Amino acid sequence: MSIEVGSKLQGKVTGITNFGAFVELPEGSTGLVHISEVADNYVKDINDHLKVGDQVEVKVINVEKDGKIGLSIKKAVDRPERPARPERSERPYSQRPRGGGRGNDNRNARPENFESKMAKFLKDSEDRLSSLKRNTESKRGGRGARRG
């Protein structure tokens, strides 16, 4: 039986490093399970998940030309398929109600264009900046403030 990408095999953990675990496969070949392929969640320390001598089921994810075999434990586990996404609204985006229920009763108002939004932003920004400058300069003693 040759080792092919996609096949599931039983193996024995023969060594553990900080980046993964070496697994002995049937026919005596050895592959590497990278630390990112051990579990679905984040694995900080591989020793929390595997020990030397453990029997594991692995899936072959790649076989390099130089003979290196990439394995995965998390892909070997059969999981149920993800539920389908709920259907989206049939109405085109331009015909969907605006406001999202956030108290916007002015539904017939024209949407703001980019220029008006930018002008409003610049005005608010200038107001904030001038207020900030006034407060900062009075604390620093600038603009003829009394120094004692």
N, C-alpha and C positions, 0 to 999 in steps of 0.2 A: 504494500500500500504506500503510494508516494504521497508526500505532503503537498496539498494544493491550497491555494487561496480560497477561503470560504469554508473549508472543512473544519468540523468540530472534533477535538481529540481530548483524551484524558492524558494528563501529565502529572509529573511529580516535581515539586519545587526543590531545586538542588542548590540554589544560592540566592542571596538577597543583597542588593546594593542600595545606595541612596537614590538611584534613578530607576530601579525596577527589580524584577525577579527573573532568574533563569529557571526554565522549566524543561525537564527532560521528557521528550516525546517518545512514542513507540518507535522502534527501529534504532533507538539510541541517539537520535539527533536532539539538539538543544536549541530552544528559542528563547527570546526575551519578551517578557510582558513589561512594557514601559509603565511607570508609575501612574501615568494618566489613563491607562487602560485597565487599572485594577478594579475600580468601583465607579459608580455613576456620580458620586459626590467627590469633593476635594479630598485628596489623600495627602496629608502632611507627612506622616511616617508610615512607610509600607509595612513595618513590623506590626502595626495595629491590625493589619488585614491578613497577612500571610506569615507562615513559619516554614523553615526548611523541613521537608518531608511531607508537607501537605499535598493531598491529591486534589487537583483542580481540573475543571473543564475549561478548555481554551479554544478560541477560534483563530485560525490562521488569517492574518490580515495582509501580510505581504511576505514574499520570498525573494531575497536579493540574489543577484547573479553570483555573488561571492559566497552564497550559502547561508547567509544570515536569515533567520526566520523571525518575523514580527508577530507577536501573539496578543490577544485581548481576552481578558476574563469577562469584562462587562458586556462585550458584544456576543459572548457565548450564551448568555442568559436569555431565554426566550421571554420577551415582554409582550403583553397585549398591545395591539396597535393603538395609536393615539386616537381619541375620538375625533370625528370630523368637525371642522369648524362650522359654526352656525351660519345659515344662509345670510347673505348681505341683503340690504334693502334693494328692491327692484328699481326704485326711482333713481334717475341719474343724480349725481351730486348737486348739480345746479338747481334741482327741484326739491331738494330735501329742506325741511324746516330749519330756519336759522335760529340761533340763540341758545339752543340746547337746554331750554327750561331754566335759565338763570335769571329770570325776571326781565327779560328783554321783550317788552310789549310793543315796541316800535318795529313791527315786522315789515312795514311798507317802506321803511327808510332805505335809501340807496346805500350799498356798502361803501365804506371809505376806500378811496384809492390810495395808492402808495404815497403820492405826494402829500396828501392831507395828513396821513399817518406820520410821515416824516416831519412835517412842519410842526405837528402837535408834540412829537417827541423832542425836537430841538428846542421848542419853547419851554417845555417842562424841564429839560436838561439845563438850559440857561438859567432858569429860575432857581433851581437847586444849587447850581454852581455859584451864583452870585450870593445866595444866602450863606453858603458854606464859606465863601471868601470873607464875607462881612464878619462872621463869627470868629474865624481863624485870626484875622488881622487884629481884631480887638483884643484877643488873648495874647497875641505876640507883641502888642504895643506898637503896631504900625500906624501909618497915616496920622501922625501928630498926636497920638495918644500920650498922656502924661506918663512920665517915668519917674519913679521915686527913689 
